[in-house]
Amino acid sequence: MEATPALSEPESTPQGIHSLPLELICAIFSLFHTSSTRKAQKTAPVHTLTRVCRFWRGISQGLPELWTDIRIFHCRPGHPNMLGEYLRRSNFLPIDILLQVSSDVAANQMAEFWSAILGIWAVSARWRTLHIITTAKNFSAIKYNVRRKDAPLLESLELRVSESQSSYQPSLSFGSMPMLRSLVVHEIAPQLSDTAEFVGQLETLDLFGASTCTHLVVDLAQHFEDSSQDTQVIPRLRHLSLRSGLPSLYGAFGVAFKSYISFLTTLRMGNFRDHNFQTLCSLLSTPFLEELTLHDLTHACWATFTGTLRDQRLTFPALRTLKLTSITQCSFHRHLLDAFPALEHLSLLDTASPTFFSALSKPESPSYPILWPHLRSLALDNADYRALCIVVEARSAMGHSVDILEVDTPQFIDAVSLQWLQKHVKTLKRNPRRPLDSTTSVLDATSLAHS
């Protein structure tokens, strides 16, 4: 009987790589790629430190313009030699100098300070800009140790006393400056040889201090009036800042001053406590004014300003930006709408805003369905976020949305209102909470979000 062969089990089909875990597949591929890829050999660096220094030395010696911007913030033993090296490498080109020493120079640093001052004054013929920001004591020391020098290339002169606690006002003498276009003087009385030589081309004038404002404004306006009687010269003054003092603006001088500021585009006024402010407001009839800043005014001065707008029916058709800072009992007046019909940017800092909020969110009258229809930017501090929501929503409903909103960060944040503002305002900028005792920095450093 023939034996029946035993049945053999079928061979199992080999499994592909796809059956392996994904992590193992990646590891195999990485190993294969690493082993089959040729490693690039490391090359020696092309530039050594010595070679880089040699290249830089050649470039710097061939470009004297690199050494024309000189800034001094401290008094150090090596600074006089460094200043001399900068002046030598600048190769007699016009230079820009900033000297900003915020504290009184100590006795052991006086030698370095004087070496720097004498080096700066020795090249007065090359000054293009000269900005000195230091204490009254340092200014007085400079005055008694340097001679009056001509500055034929000087275009910008800035003199600022960094602290105003001093009981006296220092002065500083300068010679001829026929190219001057910008003059900034704070709490110092400069002795200028002849303001008539640059009055016709001056573009920026920033004065802070009673005696400074009185003396310089009188000289400039009178010289401009004398020079324009026969030639009908158009003044180039475009930016004017007057704070803490005004000259007498009556009679012929008032007429001369009005003519001199007739083409302003930017005006800042503040820190006034005298009756001349009313006369100043009555002379502001420039149709080209684009930005107006009022700072640190009493309630009486604010009433004087709005009353002048009403009585003389002043209109500034080109004005786009209005900044009100540190104004006591500031309230909205209907005359502001007529005076600034094209307003686009409004800033209220350390200034009461409820009456402005009410006017911005409600129709003024049937003839004025919306206050300032072109308004697109608001900058505020100490603002109620919920009140801001009402303003933004009301103006959006009338087709005049607020696109830029700049606010401070209050101690306690209304999160719901903040989220609503972030959703409905295109650009919302939140600044750190600002101290209320910085008088000068508020005016100089505050800006709208659009700038």
C-alpha positions in Angstrom: 0.0 0.0 0.0 1.4 3.2 -1.1 1.9 5.8 1.6 0.1 9.1 1.2 2.6 12.0 1.3 2.2 14.5 4.1 0.7 17.8 3.2 3.3 20.7 3.6 2.3 24.1 5.0 2.3 26.9 2.4 5.3 29.3 2.6 4.5 32.8 4.1 4.7 35.8 1.7 7.6 38.2 2.5 6.4 41.5 3.9 7.5 44.9 2.3 9.2 47.8 4.1 5.9 49.5 4.4 4.9 47.1 7.1 7.6 48.4 9.4 6.8 51.1 11.9 7.1 54.7 10.6 9.8 55.6 13.0 12.0 52.7 11.8 11.5 53.6 8.2 12.6 57.2 8.9 15.7 56.0 10.8 16.7 53.6 7.9 16.3 56.4 5.3 18.3 58.8 7.4 21.1 56.2 7.9 21.1 55.5 4.1 21.2 59.2 3.2 24.0 59.9 5.7 26.2 57.0 4.5 25.7 57.8 0.8 26.1 61.6 1.0 29.6 63.0 0.5 30.6 65.2 3.4 31.9 68.6 2.4 35.4 69.4 3.6 35.8 72.3 5.9 37.7 75.2 4.4 39.9 77.7 6.1 38.3 81.1 6.7 38.9 83.5 3.9 39.2 86.6 6.1 41.4 86.6 9.2 41.0 89.4 11.8 44.2 91.1 10.7 43.0 91.1 7.1 39.5 92.5 8.1 41.2 95.3 10.1 43.4 96.1 7.2 40.4 96.3 4.8 38.4 98.4 7.2 41.3 100.8 7.7 41.6 101.3 3.9 37.9 101.9 3.6 37.7 104.3 6.5 40.7 106.3 5.2 39.1 106.6 1.8 35.7 107.7 3.2 36.2 110.8 5.4 32.4 111.1 5.6 32.4 108.3 8.1 34.0 110.6 10.7 31.9 113.7 10.4 29.2 112.7 13.0 30.7 113.3 16.5 28.8 112.6 19.7 30.1 113.1 23.2 28.1 111.9 26.2 30.8 111.5 28.9 34.2 113.0 29.9 36.8 110.2 29.7 40.6 110.5 29.5 40.8 109.2 26.0 38.1 111.4 24.5 40.2 114.5 23.6 42.6 112.3 21.5 39.7 110.5 20.0 38.1 113.8 19.1 41.3 114.9 17.4 41.5 111.7 15.5 37.9 112.1 14.2 38.6 115.7 13.2 41.7 114.6 11.3 40.1 111.7 9.5 37.1 113.8 8.5 39.5 115.7 6.2 38.1 119.2 6.6 34.5 118.2 5.7 31.5 119.9 7.4 30.9 118.2 10.8 27.9 117.4 13.0 28.6 117.7 16.7 26.4 116.6 19.7 27.7 117.3 23.2 25.3 115.9 25.7 26.6 115.8 29.3 23.6 115.6 31.6 25.4 116.3 34.9 27.9 118.9 36.2 31.4 118.0 35.3 33.4 116.8 38.2 36.7 118.4 39.2 38.7 115.3 38.2 37.1 115.3 34.7 37.5 119.0 34.0 40.7 118.6 32.0 39.1 116.2 29.6 35.9 118.4 29.3 38.0 121.5 28.4 40.1 119.7 25.9 36.9 118.5 24.2 35.3 122.0 24.3 38.5 123.7 22.9 38.7 121.1 20.2 35.1 121.7 19.2 35.5 125.5 19.1 38.7 125.3 17.2 36.8 123.9 14.2 33.8 126.3 14.3 34.4 127.0 10.6 33.4 123.4 9.9 30.3 123.2 12.0 27.2 122.0 10.1 25.2 121.2 13.2 26.1 122.0 16.8 23.8 120.6 19.5 24.8 121.2 23.2 22.6 119.7 25.9 24.1 120.1 29.4 23.6 121.8 32.8 23.5 125.5 33.5 26.8 125.2 35.4 28.5 123.6 32.4 27.1 126.3 30.1 28.5 129.0 32.3 31.9 127.4 32.4 31.9 127.2 28.6 30.9 130.8 28.2 33.9 132.1 30.3 36.5 129.9 28.6 35.7 130.2 24.9 35.8 133.1 22.5 33.0 134.1 20.1 33.6 132.3 16.8 32.1 132.6 13.3 30.3 129.6 11.9 29.9 130.2 8.2 28.6 126.6 7.4 26.3 126.2 10.5 22.8 125.1 9.6 21.4 123.9 12.9 22.1 125.3 16.4 20.6 123.7 19.5 21.3 124.8 23.0 19.4 123.2 25.9 19.8 123.4 29.6 19.2 119.8 30.7 17.8 120.8 34.1 15.8 124.0 34.9 16.3 124.1 38.7 19.1 126.7 38.3 18.4 130.2 39.7 20.3 131.9 36.8 20.1 131.6 33.1 23.4 131.1 31.3 24.4 132.6 28.0 26.7 131.8 25.1 28.1 134.0 22.4 28.3 133.2 18.7 29.6 135.1 15.7 28.4 135.2 12.1 26.0 132.3 11.1 24.8 133.2 7.6 23.6 129.6 6.7 21.5 129.0 9.9 18.2 127.3 9.2 17.2 125.8 12.6 17.5 127.5 16.0 16.5 125.7 19.2 17.2 127.5 22.5 15.9 126.3 25.9 16.6 128.1 29.1 19.6 129.9 27.8 20.2 133.4 26.4 22.4 133.2 23.3 24.3 136.3 22.3 24.1 136.3 18.5 26.2 138.8 16.5 23.6 139.5 13.8 20.2 137.8 13.5 19.5 139.8 10.3 21.9 137.6 8.2 19.8 134.4 8.7 16.3 135.7 9.5 15.1 135.4 5.9 16.1 131.7 5.6 15.3 130.4 9.1 12.9 127.5 8.9 12.7 126.2 12.5 12.5 128.3 15.7 12.1 126.6 19.1 12.3 128.9 22.1 11.8 128.1 25.8 12.3 130.7 28.5 10.9 134.1 29.2 14.0 136.2 28.4 15.0 134.0 25.5 11.6 134.3 23.8 11.3 138.0 24.3 14.8 138.9 23.0 15.0 136.7 20.0 11.4 137.0 18.7 11.7 140.8 18.8 15.0 140.8 16.9 13.9 138.3 14.3 10.5 139.9 13.6 12.0 143.4 13.3 14.8 142.3 11.1 12.4 140.5 8.8 10.1 143.5 8.6 13.1 145.7 7.7 14.3 143.3 5.0 10.9 142.7 3.4 9.7 146.3 3.0 11.3 146.8 -0.4 11.6 143.3 -1.7 8.4 141.6 -0.5 10.3 138.6 0.8 8.2 135.5 1.7 9.3 134.2 5.1 10.7 130.6 5.2 9.8 130.0 8.8 7.7 126.9 8.9 8.1 125.5 12.5 7.6 127.7 15.5 7.6 126.7 19.2 7.1 129.4 21.9 7.0 128.5 25.6 7.2 130.2 28.9 7.5 133.8 27.6 6.2 136.3 25.1 7.2 139.8 24.1 4.8 142.7 23.8 2.9 142.1 20.6 1.3 145.4 20.1 1.5 148.0 17.3 4.1 147.8 14.6 5.8 144.9 16.2 2.6 142.9 16.2 2.2 143.5 12.5 5.8 142.5 11.8 5.4 139.3 13.9 2.1 138.4 12.1 3.9 138.8 8.8 6.8 136.7 9.9 4.7 133.7 11.0 2.2 133.9 8.1 3.5 130.7 6.4 3.8 128.4 9.4 3.0 124.7 9.0 3.7 123.7 12.6 3.1 125.7 15.8 3.6 124.9 19.5 2.6 127.2 22.3 2.7 126.5 26.0 3.6 127.4 29.6 2.0 130.9 29.3 0.6 132.8 32.2 0.5 136.4 30.9 -2.0 138.5 29.1 0.1 138.6 25.9 -1.3 135.2 25.1 -4.6 136.8 23.9 -2.7 139.0 21.5 -0.6 136.1 20.2 -3.8 134.1 19.5 -5.2 137.1 17.5 -2.2 137.1 15.2 -2.5 133.4 14.2 -4.1 133.8 10.8 -1.9 131.5 8.8 -3.9 129.4 6.2 -1.0 126.9 5.8 -0.9 125.7 9.4 -1.0 121.8 9.5 -0.2 121.0 13.1 -1.1 122.9 16.3 0.1 121.9 19.8 -1.1 123.7 23.0 0.7 122.6 26.2 0.4 123.4 29.9 -2.2 126.2 29.7 -4.4 127.5 32.5 -8.2 127.4 32.2 -8.0 131.2 31.6 -5.6 130.7 28.6 -7.8 128.0 27.2 -10.8 130.2 27.4 -8.8 133.0 25.8 -7.9 130.7 22.9 -11.4 129.5 22.2 -12.8 133.0 22.7 -10.4 134.3 20.1 -11.5 131.6 17.7 -15.1 132.7 18.2 -14.7 136.4 18.2 -12.4 136.7 15.2 -13.9 133.6 13.4 -10.5 132.2 12.7 -10.2 129.3 10.3 -7.3 127.0 9.6 -8.4 125.0 6.5 -5.1 123.1 6.2 -4.8 122.0 9.9 -4.8 118.2 10.2 -3.3 117.6 13.7 -4.4 119.1 17.0 -2.5 118.2 20.2 -3.7 119.3 23.6 -1.5 118.4 26.6 -1.7 119.4 30.3 -4.5 121.9 29.9 -6.4 122.7 33.1 -10.2 122.2 32.9 -10.1 121.8 29.2 -13.5 121.3 27.6 -14.8 121.1 24.1 -16.1 124.3 22.4 -18.2 124.5 19.3 -15.7 127.0 17.8 -13.1 124.3 17.5 -15.2 122.7 14.8 -15.4 125.8 12.7 -11.7 126.6 13.2 -10.4 123.2 12.2 -12.8 121.7 9.6 -10.3 119.2 8.1 -9.0 117.8 11.4 -7.7 114.2 11.0 -5.6 113.6 14.2 -6.6 114.6 17.7 -4.3 114.1 20.8 -5.6 114.6 24.4 -2.8 114.0 26.9 -3.3 114.8 30.6 -6.3 116.8 29.5 -10.0 116.3 30.4 -11.7 114.3 27.6 -15.3 113.6 28.6 -16.8 116.6 26.8 -14.7 115.7 23.7 -16.0 112.1 23.9 -19.6 113.3 24.0 -19.1 115.6 21.0 -17.3 112.9 19.0 -20.0 110.3 19.5 -23.2 112.5 19.0 -24.4 114.6 16.1 -23.6 118.3 16.7 -26.6 119.7 14.8 -28.6 118.9 11.7 -26.1 121.0 9.7 -23.2 119.1 11.3 -24.3 115.4 11.5 -20.8 114.3 12.7 -18.0 116.2 14.5 -14.9 116.3 12.4 -15.8 113.9 9.6 -12.2 113.5 8.5 -11.0 112.4 12.0 -9.2 109.1 11.8 -6.7 109.1 14.7 -7.1 109.5 18.4 -4.3 109.6 21.1 -5.4 109.7 24.7 -4.2 108.9 28.2 -6.2 108.1 31.3 -9.0 107.2 28.9 -12.0 105.1 29.8 -11.9 102.1 27.5 -15.7 101.7 27.7 -16.2 105.4 26.7 -13.9 104.8 23.8 -16.0 101.9 22.6 -19.0 104.2 22.5 -17.1 106.8 20.4 -15.7 104.2 18.0 -19.0 102.5 17.6 -21.0 105.7 17.1 -18.6 107.1 14.5 -18.5 103.8 12.6 -22.3 103.6 12.5 -22.2 107.1 10.8 -19.6 106.0 8.3 -16.6 107.8 9.9 -14.5 105.1 11.5 -11.5 105.6 13.8 -8.6 103.8 12.2 -5.8 104.6 14.6 -6.1 104.7 18.4 -3.2 105.3 20.8 -3.9 104.9 24.5 -2.0 104.3 27.7 -2.2 101.2 29.8 -4.3 101.9 32.9 -3.6 100.3 36.3 -6.8 98.3 36.0 -7.7 97.2 32.5 -11.2 96.6 31.2 -10.4 93.5 29.3 -13.8 93.2 27.6 -13.7 96.8 26.3 -10.0 96.3 25.2 -10.9 93.2 23.2 -13.7 95.0 21.5 -11.4 97.9 20.6 -8.8 95.5 19.2 -11.4 94.0 17.0 -12.9 97.2 15.7 -9.9 99.5 15.3 -7.4 98.8 12.6 -4.4 100.0 14.6 -4.5 100.0 18.4 -1.3 101.1 20.1 -1.0 100.8 23.9 1.8 102.8 25.6 3.2 102.2 29.1 1.5 104.3 31.7 3.1 107.8 31.5 4.1 109.8 34.6 2.3 113.1 34.9 5.2 115.2 36.1 7.3 115.3 32.9 6.5 118.7 31.5 9.1 118.9 28.8 9.1 115.3 27.7 5.4 115.4 27.1 5.7 118.1 24.5 8.9 116.9 22.8 8.3 113.1 22.8 4.5 112.6 22.4 3.4 111.8 18.9 0.3 110.3 17.2 0.4 106.8 16.0 0.4 107.9 12.3 3.8 109.5 12.8 
